[in-house]
Amino acid sequence: MRKGQVTKEHIIRQSAELFNTKGYAGTSLSEIIDRTKIRKGGIYNHFESKDEIALSAFDYMFAQLKTLLSEAMSERSEPAEKILAICEAYIKLVEEKIWEGGCPILNTAVENDDGHPLLKQRAQLAMNELMTGLKGILNNGIERKQFRADLDVAAASSVIIALIEGGVMLSKLYDDNTYIRHCTNQVERYINGDVAV
């Protein structure tokens, strides 16, 4: 890997936690400079603006989240088990503080719903990708005759994501991990009660 690419990735990684904990508006260029130990000119050698750094940092954090979820599901074969593995991954994210700030989609969506349009769009694309993956798992469960044939897959995926992300938000807000566990337990009840055959 070229030195320039190594430097750019260093800036992205170091900035990612700043943006994920402090948000776009709360993260200054001087904080990025302090964190990366790279001068302003060096940063602008790789990025045109703070916006470009923020978008790259979000993409990096979302890639980390996808890896976390993929690894959690990798040894599960049944659709219900895969959904519960997603819940376990989010519990791990909250309880073990795998990276500072929690879920990058939630953080970016909440901060930028009326703010930064490019970050809002990026959060929407990321959430769409998660929803599409979840819909695929639910459809697989229907095909295997493990989930109800009349299941509204779009509604079910929305409920599951809302419960999980709501649990993350409440756990962060109250600094109490029982909320993520309460919400993921409800996902399990929902799967076993309303979704399963």
N, C-alpha and C positions, 0 to 999 in steps of 0.2 A: 504494500500500500504506500502510495506517495505521501511525503511529509505534509503537503497541503491538505490531503484528504484526512490524514490523522488529526491534524489541527482542527479541521471543520467538525469532525465527529466529536472531538473533545469539547468544543464549544456547545454542540447540540446536547451532549450528555450532561454537562455541567449546568446548562441553562434549563434543561428539562425539569429538574427538581425545583428550581426557583419558580418557574411558571406554574408547576403543579401545586406548589404550596402557597405562593403569594399571588398567583393570577397574572394576567397580562398587564393590567393597570398597576398592580402593586410591585411589579418587577422593573427596576430601572436598568438602564444600560450600564451605569456605574457598578451595580451589583453583579451584572454579568461579567464585567471586566475584573472585579475583585475575585469572583468565584473561579473564573477561567485562568486568571493570571496572564491574560493576553491584553495588550493595549488596544485602545479604540480603533486605531488604524489597522491592526491585525485582524480584528473582528470584522471590520468593514471590507477587508480584503476577501473575505469568504461569504459575507452576507450583505445585501443591499440595505437592509433595514431591520429594525427590531421586529417588525411583522414577519419577515422571512425567518428570523431566528425562532420566533414563537411557533410558526407553522411547522418548522422542522422539528422543534422540541416536542410538539404535540404528536407528530407522526412517530417519533422515537418512542414516546410513552405508550402510544397505542400499540406499537409493535411489541413492546414489553408485555402489555396486557394480553395480546393475542397469544404470545408464547406461553404465558402463565395458564391461560385457559386450555390451550392445545395440549400442554403437558398434563394437565389435570384429567383431561378426557382420554388421553392416549391409551390407557389400559382398560378402558371401559368399552364394552361392546353393545350393551342394551341402551336404547334411547333414554329411558328413565334414569339409568345410572349416569349417563352423560350429563343430563340436566343437573343431577345432584352433584356431580363433579364440578360443574360450573359454580354451584353454590359454595362448595368447599374451597374453591379457588378464591372466591370473593371473601370468604371468612379468613382465609390465610392472608389475603391482601390487607384486611383491616387489622387482624390480631397481631400479625408478625411485622406489620409495617414494612413490607417488602421494599417499598420506596416511599419517600416522603410525599404526603399530600393525598394519598388514596387514589381513587379511580379518576384517570385523566379525562374521560368522557364526561362524567358527572361534573367535575370541577370546571371544565371548559364550557359546558352547556349552561351551567348556572351563572357563571360570570358574564357570558357573552350572549345570553338570550336576547338582550336589547342593546348590546354593545358592539363588539367587533364582528362585522359580518363574515369575514373570511374564517375566523376561528369558529364561529357558530356553524358555518357550512361544513367545516372539517369535522366538528363534533357530530353533526347530522350524518355525514358519510360514514363515520366510524360506528355510530349507533345502527345505521342501516345494515352495515356489515355484520354486526352482532345479531341483529334481528333476523337477517337472512340465514345465518348459521343456525340459530335456534329454530326457525321455521323448518329448516332441513331436518333437524333432529326430530321435531314433532311429526313431520310428514313420514319420516322413516318409521316412527312408532305406529302410525296409522297403517302403513304398508305391511308391517309385521303383525298387525292385528293386536297390538298391545295398547294402543290408544283408540279412543272412540272414533268411528268413521265419520261422524257428524261434527267433529271438533272444528271450531273456528280457529285455525292455526294462527292467523294474524292477531286475533284477540288474546289467545293463550300466550303467545310470545310477548305481547305487551304487558300482560299481567305479571309474567315471570320476571321480566326485566324491571318493571316498576317496583316489585317487591324487593328484588336484590339491590337495586340502586337506592331505593328508599331506606333499606337497612344500612347501607354504607353511609348515607347522608345523616341518618339519626345517630349512628355510632360516632361519627365525627363531631356532630353538633354537641352531643352530650358527653363525649369522651368516655363512652360506655359500650363495650363490644357486645353486650347482650342484645342490642337492637338488630345487629346483622344476623345473629343466631335466631332470634324470634322470626325475622322475615324469611330467612332461608328455611326454617321449619315450616312456615306457611306454604312455601313453594312445594316442599315435599308433600304436605297434606293436599295441596291443590292437584299435584300430579297423581297421587294415589286416589283422590276422591273424585275430581271432576274430569280429569284427562284420561286416566287409565280405563280400560274396558272392565 
